[in-house]
Every structure is written in C-alpha cells, then in structure tokens.
Amino acid sequence: MRTDDFWQLIDRARTGGGEPDAIAARAVALLAARDPEEIVGYAHHQQRVLGASYRVDLWGAAYLINGGASDDGFEYFRGWLMTQGREVFARAVADPDSLAELPQIRSASLSGEEFECADMLAVPWDAYRRATATDLPGERAAAPQPDLNDFWDFDDEEEARRRLPRLAALFVEPPQE
C-alpha cells in the first residue's frame, strides 16, 4: 500500500463525519473489503506513520491538550490525530504547536475535552479479522522510542511556553506577576 492509498482510505472513512470511533469503524469496513495483502500493507504503513509521529514535542502537545498523556494516552492521541487526515497529521508532526489552530483544540481549552482514539490503532487488525476470520500475521511492532535525552518536563510551564507557545497560551495558566 502506498502512502496516498493509506491516507485516501482514511479520507473516505472521514467523509461520513462523526466521532473518531465512527471514523475508525468506517476505516475497518473499507479496509476489510480489500485483499488481505493490502490490509497487511496498511498495517505496515500505519506503523511507519506512528513511528514518524513518536516525537517528544508532539507528546508534549498531547500532554498539554489532554491534561496529561501516558505512553498509552500518547498512542491514543496519535490515533485521534490520524482521524483528522493527512494534512493535519503531517502539520502536527512537523510543528506540534500548529494544533492550536484547530477549532476543536481551541474549544477544548475551555471544555476540557480530551482527544484519543484507540480504535483507530486497531483498524488493520480488526479489518484483517473481519476479512479472513484469522489474526493479522506477525506481531505488532513496537513504536520506536524517542531519545530520552530529548524529553522535557511536560509540567514545566515555562518550558511549555518556550516549546509550544500557541498551545501553552490555550492550556497553561499565565505566569503570576
């Protein structure tokens, strides 16, 4: 499966609108209608996409937006980010602070809404099982780990303001004068 095919399938799943879990369910249905080899290709491509997005500053953005992000929480955040489509995903990986431009993120700064979609991460496994009544061959590859030397204390408000100024303006209390 090519990169364009991967994102086109997600775009088709997004056309029905709705919540991220509904997008994931449509992606499963669309993918299950394809040949098993294409489903395996989707799984490999998803792992590459998730690997490319395993970045410390994106994790920091998820932490600010969701009021915290464990390892699993960061995975589920990136599942939600996939449901936003290729353009939003790529922009967020290149510049996590760009997420501050999304209307739903701006609203979440007031509502406390969190953004996660574990179901999106399971799309190839669910599609393969639906299509073949067997499990997807191979093991789920572990996402690459970022260099631990690049981590910063996501609770450090000053560092958040320095690294993610637009998101910090939405989610971090202003400094006391």
GUBALUM-669110 format. One record per residue: x, y, z of N, C-alpha, C in turn; residue number from 1. Coordinates in steps of 0.05 Angstrom, whole numbers. Layout:
N
+--------+---------+--------+---------+----------+--------+--------+---------+--------+------+
| n.east | n.north |   n.up | ca.east | ca.north |  ca.up | c.east | c.north |   c.up | zavo |
+--------+---------+--------+---------+----------+--------+--------+---------+--------+------+
|      X |       Y |      Z |       X |        Y |      Z |      X |       Y |      Z |  NUM |
...
+--------+---------+--------+---------+----------+--------+--------+---------+--------+------+
END
This chain:
177
+--------+---------+--------+---------+----------+--------+--------+---------+--------+------+
| n.east | n.north |   n.up | ca.east | ca.north |  ca.up | c.east | c.north |   c.up | zavo |
+--------+---------+--------+---------+----------+--------+--------+---------+--------+------+
|     17 |     -24 |      0 |       0 |        0 |      0 |     18 |      25 |      0 |    1 |
|     11 |      43 |    -17 |      26 |       68 |    -19 |     15 |      88 |      2 |    2 |
|     32 |     108 |      7 |      24 |      130 |     26 |     -3 |     142 |     18 |    3 |
|     -5 |     148 |     -8 |     -30 |      161 |    -17 |    -54 |     143 |    -13 |    4 |
|    -51 |     117 |    -17 |     -73 |       98 |    -13 |    -81 |      97 |     17 |    5 |
|    -62 |      97 |     34 |     -66 |       96 |     63 |    -84 |     120 |     71 |    6 |
|    -75 |     144 |     63 |     -90 |      168 |     71 |   -116 |     171 |     57 |    7 |
|   -118 |     161 |     32 |    -144 |      162 |     17 |   -164 |     145 |     31 |    8 |
|   -156 |     122 |     41 |    -175 |      105 |     56 |   -185 |     120 |     81 |    9 |
|   -167 |     133 |     95 |    -175 |      148 |    119 |   -193 |     171 |    111 |   10 |
|   -187 |     185 |     89 |    -204 |      206 |     80 |   -232 |     196 |     73 |   11 |
|   -234 |     173 |     60 |    -260 |      162 |     54 |   -275 |     155 |     80 |   12 |
|   -261 |     145 |    100 |    -274 |      139 |    125 |   -284 |     165 |    139 |   13 |
|   -270 |     187 |    134 |    -277 |      212 |    146 |   -301 |     225 |    133 |   14 |
|   -308 |     218 |    109 |    -329 |      231 |     94 |   -356 |     229 |    108 |   15 |
|   -360 |     209 |    124 |    -385 |      206 |    138 |   -387 |     224 |    163 |   16 |
|   -364 |     237 |    169 |    -364 |      254 |    193 |   -366 |     238 |    218 |   17 |
|   -373 |     251 |    240 |    -378 |      238 |    265 |   -353 |     236 |    282 |   18 |
|   -356 |     222 |    304 |    -335 |      219 |    324 |   -312 |     202 |    313 |   19 |
|   -288 |     205 |    325 |    -265 |      189 |    316 |   -271 |     158 |    315 |   20 |
|   -285 |     148 |    335 |    -290 |      119 |    335 |   -307 |     111 |    311 |   21 |
|   -325 |     128 |    302 |    -341 |      123 |    278 |   -324 |     123 |    254 |   22 |
|   -305 |     141 |    252 |    -286 |      142 |    230 |   -270 |     116 |    230 |   23 |
|   -261 |     107 |    253 |    -245 |       82 |    255 |   -262 |      58 |    246 |   24 |
|   -288 |      58 |    253 |    -305 |       36 |    245 |   -309 |      35 |    215 |   25 |
|   -312 |      59 |    203 |    -314 |       60 |    174 |   -288 |      52 |    160 |   26 |
|   -266 |      59 |    172 |    -240 |       51 |    161 |   -237 |      21 |    162 |   27 |
|   -246 |       8 |    183 |    -245 |      -21 |    185 |   -262 |     -33 |    162 |   28 |
|   -286 |     -23 |    158 |    -304 |      -34 |    138 |   -291 |     -30 |    110 |   29 |
|   -280 |      -6 |    105 |    -268 |       -1 |     79 |   -243 |     -19 |     74 |   30 |
|   -227 |     -22 |     94 |    -203 |      -38 |     92 |   -209 |     -68 |     90 |   31 |
|   -230 |     -77 |    105 |    -237 |     -105 |    104 |   -247 |    -114 |     77 |   32 |
|   -256 |     -95 |     60 |    -265 |     -102 |     33 |   -242 |    -106 |     14 |   33 |
|   -218 |    -101 |     22 |    -195 |     -103 |      5 |   -181 |    -131 |      9 |   34 |
|   -162 |    -136 |     -9 |    -147 |     -161 |     -7 |   -131 |    -162 |     19 |   35 |
|   -127 |    -186 |     30 |    -112 |     -188 |     55 |    -84 |    -175 |     53 |   36 |
|    -71 |    -177 |     30 |     -45 |     -166 |     26 |    -46 |    -135 |     29 |   37 |
|    -67 |    -123 |     20 |     -70 |      -94 |     23 |    -74 |     -87 |     53 |   38 |
|    -88 |    -104 |     67 |     -92 |      -99 |     96 |    -65 |    -100 |    110 |   39 |
|    -49 |    -120 |    103 |     -22 |     -122 |    115 |     -6 |     -97 |    108 |   40 |
|     -8 |     -88 |     83 |       6 |      -64 |     75 |     -3 |     -39 |     91 |   41 |
|    -29 |     -37 |     96 |     -40 |      -16 |    112 |    -27 |     -17 |    140 |   42 |
|    -26 |     -41 |    151 |     -15 |      -44 |    178 |     15 |     -35 |    179 |   43 |
|     30 |     -43 |    159 |      58 |      -34 |    158 |     60 |      -4 |    155 |   44 |
|     43 |       7 |    138 |      44 |       36 |    134 |     35 |      51 |    160 |   45 |
|     15 |      40 |    173 |       7 |       53 |    199 |     30 |      53 |    218 |   46 |
|     45 |      32 |    220 |      68 |       31 |    238 |     88 |      52 |    231 |   47 |
|     93 |      56 |    205 |     112 |       77 |    197 |    101 |     105 |    204 |   48 |
|     75 |     109 |    200 |      63 |      135 |    207 |     65 |     140 |    238 |   49 |
|     59 |     119 |    253 |      61 |      122 |    282 |     90 |     126 |    291 |   50 |
|    108 |     112 |    278 |     137 |      116 |    284 |    146 |     144 |    279 |   51 |
|    138 |     155 |    256 |     146 |      182 |    248 |    134 |     203 |    267 |   52 |
|    112 |     196 |    280 |      99 |      216 |    298 |    107 |     212 |    327 |   53 |
|    124 |     193 |    333 |     133 |      188 |    361 |    155 |     209 |    367 |   54 |
|    146 |     233 |    371 |     164 |      256 |    376 |    158 |     268 |    403 |   55 |
|    179 |     276 |    416 |     176 |      287 |    443 |    158 |     312 |    443 |   56 |
|    162 |     331 |    425 |     146 |      355 |    426 |    116 |     349 |    419 |   57 |
|    111 |     329 |    402 |      83 |      322 |    397 |     71 |     309 |    422 |   58 |
|     87 |     294 |    437 |      78 |      282 |    462 |     73 |     305 |    482 |   59 |
|     90 |     326 |    482 |      85 |      349 |    499 |     59 |     363 |    492 |   60 |
|     53 |     365 |    466 |      28 |      377 |    457 |      4 |     361 |    467 |   61 |
|      6 |     334 |    464 |     -15 |      317 |    473 |    -19 |     320 |    503 |   62 |
|      3 |     322 |    518 |       2 |      326 |    547 |    -13 |     352 |    554 |   63 |
|     -6 |     373 |    541 |     -20 |      399 |    546 |    -49 |     397 |    539 |   64 |
|    -55 |     387 |    516 |     -83 |      387 |    506 |   -101 |     369 |    523 |   65 |
|    -91 |     345 |    530 |    -107 |      326 |    544 |   -104 |     327 |    575 |   66 |
|    -88 |     346 |    584 |     -84 |      348 |    613 |    -68 |     325 |    624 |   67 |
|    -50 |     314 |    608 |     -33 |      291 |    614 |    -34 |     272 |    592 |   68 |
|    -12 |     255 |    589 |     -11 |      235 |    568 |      9 |     214 |    576 |   69 |
|     -1 |     191 |    585 |      16 |      168 |    590 |     26 |     157 |    563 |   70 |
|     42 |     135 |    564 |      50 |      122 |    539 |     26 |     115 |    522 |   71 |
|      7 |     101 |    535 |     -18 |       93 |    521 |    -34 |     118 |    512 |   72 |
|    -35 |     138 |    529 |     -50 |      162 |    523 |    -38 |     176 |    498 |   73 |
|    -12 |     176 |    495 |       1 |      187 |    472 |     -5 |     171 |    447 |   74 |
|     -5 |     144 |    450 |     -13 |      127 |    427 |    -41 |     134 |    418 |   75 |
|    -60 |     135 |    437 |     -88 |      140 |    431 |    -92 |     168 |    419 |   76 |
|    -76 |     188 |    429 |     -77 |      215 |    417 |    -69 |     214 |    388 |   77 |
|    -48 |     199 |    382 |     -40 |      197 |    354 |    -60 |     181 |    337 |   78 |
|    -75 |     163 |    349 |     -97 |      150 |    335 |   -118 |     171 |    328 |   79 |
|   -125 |     189 |    348 |    -144 |      211 |    342 |   -132 |     229 |    320 |   80 |
|   -107 |     235 |    322 |     -94 |      252 |    302 |    -96 |     241 |    274 |   81 |
|    -94 |     214 |    271 |     -98 |      201 |    245 |   -126 |     207 |    234 |   82 |
|   -146 |     207 |    252 |    -174 |      212 |    243 |   -178 |     240 |    232 |   83 |
|   -159 |     257 |    237 |    -161 |      285 |    227 |   -151 |     288 |    199 |   84 |
|   -139 |     267 |    188 |    -130 |      267 |    160 |   -100 |     274 |    157 |   85 |
|    -91 |     270 |    132 |     -63 |      272 |    126 |    -52 |     300 |    131 |   86 |
|    -65 |     320 |    122 |     -55 |      348 |    124 |    -51 |     356 |    153 |   87 |
|    -71 |     351 |    170 |     -69 |      358 |    198 |    -48 |     341 |    212 |   88 |
|    -47 |     315 |    205 |     -28 |      297 |    217 |      1 |     307 |    211 |   89 |
|      6 |     311 |    185 |      33 |      319 |    176 |     41 |     346 |    188 |   90 |
|     23 |     364 |    189 |      29 |      391 |    201 |     35 |     388 |    230 |   91 |
|     20 |     371 |    245 |      25 |      368 |    273 |     51 |     354 |    279 |   92 |
|     59 |     335 |    262 |      85 |      322 |    266 |    108 |     342 |    261 |   93 |
|    105 |     358 |    240 |     126 |      378 |    234 |    126 |     401 |    254 |   94 |
|    103 |     409 |    264 |     100 |      431 |    282 |     77 |     426 |    301 |   95 |
|     83 |     412 |    323 |      61 |      405 |    342 |     45 |     429 |    352 |   96 |
|     57 |     452 |    353 |      44 |      476 |    362 |     22 |     485 |    342 |   97 |
|     23 |     475 |    318 |       2 |      481 |    298 |    -25 |     470 |    306 |   98 |
|    -26 |     451 |    324 |     -52 |      441 |    334 |    -69 |     463 |    347 |   99 |
|    -56 |     484 |    356 |     -71 |      506 |    368 |    -89 |     520 |    348 |  100 |
|    -85 |     515 |    323 |    -102 |      528 |    302 |   -128 |     513 |    298 |  101 |
|   -130 |     487 |    307 |    -154 |      472 |    303 |   -177 |     481 |    321 |  102 |
|   -200 |     486 |    309 |    -223 |      496 |    326 |   -229 |     477 |    349 |  103 |
|   -228 |     451 |    345 |    -235 |      433 |    367 |   -215 |     434 |    390 |  104 |
|   -190 |     439 |    383 |    -169 |      442 |    404 |   -174 |     468 |    419 |  105 |
|   -180 |     490 |    404 |    -186 |      515 |    418 |   -210 |     512 |    436 |  106 |
|   -230 |     498 |    428 |    -254 |      494 |    445 |   -247 |     477 |    469 |  107 |
|   -229 |     458 |    465 |    -221 |      440 |    488 |   -207 |     455 |    510 |  108 |
|   -194 |     478 |    502 |    -181 |      493 |    523 |   -201 |     504 |    543 |  109 |
|   -226 |     506 |    535 |    -248 |      516 |    553 |   -264 |     493 |    565 |  110 |
|   -268 |     472 |    548 |    -285 |      450 |    557 |   -271 |     427 |    571 |  111 |
|   -245 |     424 |    567 |    -230 |      402 |    579 |   -233 |     376 |    563 |  112 |
|   -245 |     378 |    539 |    -248 |      354 |    522 |   -220 |     342 |    517 |  113 |
|   -219 |     315 |    516 |    -194 |      302 |    510 |   -196 |     288 |    483 |  114 |
|   -174 |     284 |    470 |    -173 |      273 |    443 |   -157 |     247 |    442 |  115 |
|   -172 |     225 |    439 |    -160 |      199 |    438 |   -177 |     181 |    420 |  116 |
|   -164 |     162 |    406 |    -179 |      143 |    390 |   -163 |     117 |    388 |  117 |
|   -166 |     100 |    409 |    -152 |       74 |    408 |   -162 |      57 |    385 |  118 |
|   -188 |      60 |    378 |    -199 |       43 |    356 |   -184 |      47 |    330 |  119 |
|   -174 |      71 |    325 |    -160 |       77 |    300 |   -135 |      61 |    298 |  120 |
|   -122 |      55 |    321 |     -98 |       40 |    321 |   -103 |      10 |    315 |  121 |
|   -127 |       1 |    320 |    -134 |      -27 |    316 |   -146 |     -33 |    288 |  122 |
|   -148 |     -12 |    271 |    -161 |      -15 |    245 |   -150 |     -39 |    229 |  123 |
|   -124 |     -42 |    224 |    -115 |      -64 |    207 |   -121 |     -92 |    220 |  124 |
|   -119 |     -94 |    246 |    -124 |     -119 |    259 |   -153 |    -127 |    258 |  125 |
|   -170 |    -107 |    262 |    -199 |     -112 |    261 |   -208 |    -118 |    232 |  126 |
|   -196 |    -104 |    213 |    -204 |     -108 |    185 |   -194 |    -136 |    175 |  127 |
|   -170 |    -144 |    183 |    -160 |     -170 |    175 |   -177 |    -192 |    186 |  128 |
|   -184 |    -189 |    212 |    -201 |     -210 |    225 |   -228 |    -211 |    211 |  129 |
|   -239 |    -188 |    204 |    -265 |     -188 |    191 |   -263 |    -200 |    163 |  130 |
|   -242 |    -195 |    149 |    -238 |     -204 |    121 |   -231 |    -234 |    119 |  131 |
|   -216 |    -244 |    139 |    -205 |     -271 |    137 |   -212 |    -290 |    159 |  132 |
|   -225 |    -279 |    180 |    -231 |     -295 |    204 |   -206 |    -306 |    217 |  133 |
|   -183 |    -293 |    212 |    -158 |     -301 |    225 |   -144 |    -275 |    235 |  134 |
|   -124 |    -279 |    251 |    -109 |     -255 |    261 |    -89 |    -246 |    240 |  135 |
|    -84 |    -220 |    240 |     -64 |     -208 |    223 |    -37 |    -222 |    228 |  136 |
|    -24 |    -231 |    206 |       2 |     -244 |    211 |     23 |    -225 |    222 |  137 |
|     40 |    -237 |    239 |      62 |     -221 |    250 |     54 |    -208 |    276 |  138 |
|     73 |    -197 |    289 |      69 |     -183 |    315 |     66 |    -154 |    310 |  139 |
|     51 |    -141 |    328 |      50 |     -112 |    327 |     78 |    -101 |    334 |  140 |
|     89 |     -87 |    316 |     116 |      -76 |    321 |    114 |     -54 |    342 |  141 |
|    133 |     -54 |    360 |     134 |      -32 |    380 |    142 |      -6 |    366 |  142 |
|    129 |      15 |    375 |     136 |       41 |    364 |    164 |      48 |    372 |  143 |
|    179 |      62 |    355 |     206 |       70 |    363 |    204 |      89 |    387 |  144 |
|    223 |      87 |    404 |     224 |      104 |    428 |    240 |     129 |    421 |  145 |
|    230 |     153 |    430 |     246 |      177 |    425 |    271 |     177 |    443 |  146 |
|    290 |     192 |    436 |     314 |      195 |    452 |    306 |     207 |    479 |  147 |
|    311 |     193 |    500 |     303 |      202 |    527 |    317 |     228 |    534 |  148 |
|    339 |     234 |    522 |     353 |      259 |    528 |    337 |     283 |    517 |  149 |
|    319 |     278 |    499 |     303 |      300 |    488 |    278 |     306 |    504 |  150 |
|    271 |     289 |    524 |     248 |      294 |    540 |    251 |     319 |    556 |  151 |
|    229 |     332 |    561 |     228 |      355 |    578 |    205 |     350 |    597 |  152 |
|    205 |     364 |    619 |     184 |      361 |    639 |    159 |     375 |    629 |  153 |
|    139 |     359 |    621 |     115 |      370 |    609 |     99 |     387 |    629 |  154 |
|    105 |     384 |    655 |      92 |      400 |    675 |    106 |     427 |    679 |  155 |
|    129 |     430 |    667 |     145 |      455 |    669 |    131 |     476 |    651 |  156 |
|    116 |     494 |    662 |     100 |      513 |    647 |    117 |     532 |    631 |  157 |
|    140 |     540 |    641 |     158 |      558 |    627 |    169 |     544 |    602 |  158 |
|    177 |     519 |    605 |     187 |      503 |    582 |    165 |     499 |    562 |  159 |
|    141 |     494 |    571 |     118 |      491 |    552 |    114 |     517 |    537 |  160 |
|    115 |     539 |    550 |     112 |      565 |    536 |    134 |     569 |    515 |  161 |
|    158 |     560 |    521 |     181 |      563 |    503 |    178 |     545 |    479 |  162 |
|    171 |     519 |    484 |     170 |      500 |    462 |    144 |     500 |    446 |  163 |
|    122 |     505 |    459 |      95 |      504 |    447 |     79 |     529 |    454 |  164 |
|     88 |     553 |    445 |      76 |      578 |    455 |     46 |     581 |    449 |  165 |
|     37 |     572 |    426 |       8 |      575 |    420 |     -9 |     557 |    436 |  166 |
|      0 |     532 |    439 |     -15 |      513 |    456 |    -14 |     522 |    485 |  167 |
|     10 |     530 |    494 |      12 |      539 |    522 |     -6 |     563 |    528 |  168 |
|     -9 |     581 |    508 |     -27 |      603 |    512 |    -56 |     594 |    517 |  169 |
|    -63 |     571 |    506 |     -90 |      560 |    509 |    -93 |     543 |    535 |  170 |
|    -72 |     528 |    542 |     -75 |      508 |    563 |    -59 |     512 |    588 |  171 |
|    -41 |     532 |    589 |     -25 |      537 |    613 |    -33 |     564 |    625 |  172 |
|    -36 |     564 |    651 |     -43 |      589 |    664 |    -22 |     610 |    660 |  173 |
|    -30 |     635 |    656 |      -9 |      656 |    652 |      8 |     658 |    677 |  174 |
|     33 |     666 |    673 |      51 |      669 |    697 |     40 |     691 |    716 |  175 |
|     44 |     686 |    741 |      36 |      705 |    761 |     56 |     728 |    762 |  176 |
|     46 |     752 |    762 |      64 |      776 |    763 |     70 |     783 |    792 |  177 |
+--------+---------+--------+---------+----------+--------+--------+---------+--------+------+
END
